[in-house]
Amino acid sequence: MENLVMQRPAPERQSVALKAFSRIAEAWSLTLREAAALADMSESTWKRARKPGYAGDLTQDQLLRLSALVGLYKSLELYFDAPLSREWVKLANGGPEFDGARPLDAMIAGGLPKLLRVRAYVDALRGGM
């Protein structure tokens, strides 16, 4: 049986991921520095990457980061009402992943492993686990 699931070409996946993260950065009111750090890019690269037609290539790590951030954003939107869903990343948090720090700062400091743990943490909250 033929596989009916079509894979997007890498450039299209990258474009979609960058566009989605750009919207998330705006919704979360991230600074240029914060957005670039979450995406693991320099500020100058993030300035170029957020514009349509960006011709650079993302690393697998960067794509995974953007995917985790999109998932986190979706989970926050489902779990919390606005405006908390959009402010959550910037609020001090006493949860086990944060030790009183803002989730944003914890994710920047902890890199991809922390991004994935924060996403799993919010997914667990949403799922009642």
N, C-alpha and C positions, 0 to 999 in steps of 0.2 A: 504494500500500500504506500502511495506517495505521501511524503511529509507535506502537509498543507500549510504548515507554519512557515512564513517567509521571514528570513532574516534581513534586516535593513543593512545596507552597506555601511561600513564604519563611518564615513563622513556624515551620513545622515543621522546616525545614532549620536555622534558627537554634537552635531548642530542642535538636535532635540534636547540633549542633556544640558548644553550650555544655555539654551533659551529658557528651559525650565528653571535652572539654578539662578539665572539672572532675575527671573520673576520672584523667586523665593527670597533672594537677597534684598530685593525691593520691599517685599511684604514684611520681612523681618527687620527692615531699616538698618541693614548692615552697612558699615563703612566700607570703603574700597579695600582697606587693609584687612578687615575681618573676612570679607567675601573671598579675597585672594588667598588668605591663609587657609580657609576651609577647603578651597579647591586645590590647594597646594601649588599655587602659582605666584609669580612675582606680581606686584601691583600693575606694572606696565603690561604684562601678558594678560592679566584679567581685564584691563581696559580694552585691549584688542579683542579678546575672546568673547566678551559679552555683546559685541556688535555683530549684526548679521554679516555673513560672508567670511567669517574668520577662517583662515586657511591653514592654521596650525594643527598639529596632531596632539591629541590628548594621550597620556599614558594610560595603561590599564588601571593603575592606582587612582588616577584622577577620575576616570570613568566610574570606578567603584565608589569613590567619594561622592560624586554627584548623584549616583543612584541611591546611596544611603541617605543623602540629604533630601532627595525627593520623597523617599519613603518616610522619613522622619516628618517632613512637612505634612504629608497626607495623614499620618497618624495623629499629629497634633491637631489638625483641622477636624478630625473625627472625634477625638477625645475631649477637647476643650472647646468652649464657646469663644467667639471673638469678643473682645480683643486678646484674651489670654492666649489663644492658640498662636497668635503672631508675636506676642511679647515673651512667651515662655523661655526662649533661648537666651534672653537677656536678663532674666530674673535670677537672683541668688536662689540656690536649690539645696536643700538639706538631704536630698536623696542619696542612696549609697554610691552612685556614680560621680557625685559632685562635691561632697564635703563642704557645702556652703558656697561653692563657686557658681558662677553662671554657667549653664550648659555650654554656651558658646565658647567661653574661655577654656573649659575642660576639653572640648572637642578640638580646639586649635592646638592646645598643648599636647594632647594625647594622640593626635593624628588619626589615621585610618582605623586602627584598632578601637580607639575611643568612640569614633563616629559610629562604628558598627555596634558597639555596646550600648550607646545612647539610643540608637534606633531600636534595638532589641528591648531595652528598658521601657521605652514608651509603648512599643507594641505589646509588651507584657501588661502594662497598666491598662491599655485599651482592651486587651483580651481577658482581663481579670485574673491573670496568672500571678 
